[in-house]
Amino acid sequence: MRFIDMASNPDPKPDTIEPAAPPETPPVITPDEQPQIDPTPGPGEVTEPAPDIADPGGNPMETPPPD
């Protein structure tokens, strides 16, 4: 082991280079750990279901033109 004079070299560089730490991965959330959604509606939220709208027959752009 070599002697390092700390008075003349207060911040010596290490003899070995340490490998960089691996990047942190975000924690994996399993379905059991998912936050529970509060079923009570907040202010201004619609609580009644929307009225049923009759099906107009699909997208008019997808229907072939009449012969």
N, C-alpha and C positions, 0 to 999 in steps of 0.2 A: 504494500500500500504506500502510495506516495504522500509526502507531507505537503499540505497546502497552507500557505501563509495567508490567513484570513485578513490580516491587516493590510497587505498590499493587494489582495484580490478578494474583496468582500462578497462578490457574487460570482463564484466559479461556475463554469458550465459543467454539467455532469459528464462523466466519461461515456456513459451509455445513453442512448436515446430510447426513451420509453415509447412504446407504440401508442398511437392515438386511441382514445376511448371510442368505442363504437357509438354511432348515433343512437339517441334514445328513441325507442319505439313507443307509439301511443298505446295506452292500455286497451286491451281487447275487452269489449263489453258483451257479455253473454246475454241472451234473452231474459234470463232470470234476474240480471242486474239492471235491466232497463228501468228508467224512472217511470213511476206510475203516473198516468195522465189523470188529472182531476176531472171527474165527470160533470161537475157543476159548471154551468155556463157563466162566463164573465159578463160584465156590463156591455150591452150593445150586441150581444150574440143572439142569433135567432135560435129559439128553442123548439119551435114547431117545424115539422117537416115541410118541405116545399111541395106545392100542389103538383099532382101528376100532369104532365103535358102529353097530349096525344102524339103518337109517333107520326111525323109528317110523311113517312115513307122513305126515309133514308136521305142520302145526299143526292140532290138533283143532278149534280155533275157526274155521278156514277151511273145514272140510268141511261140506257141507250136511247137514241132518238126514235120516235115512232116511224114505222115504215110507211 
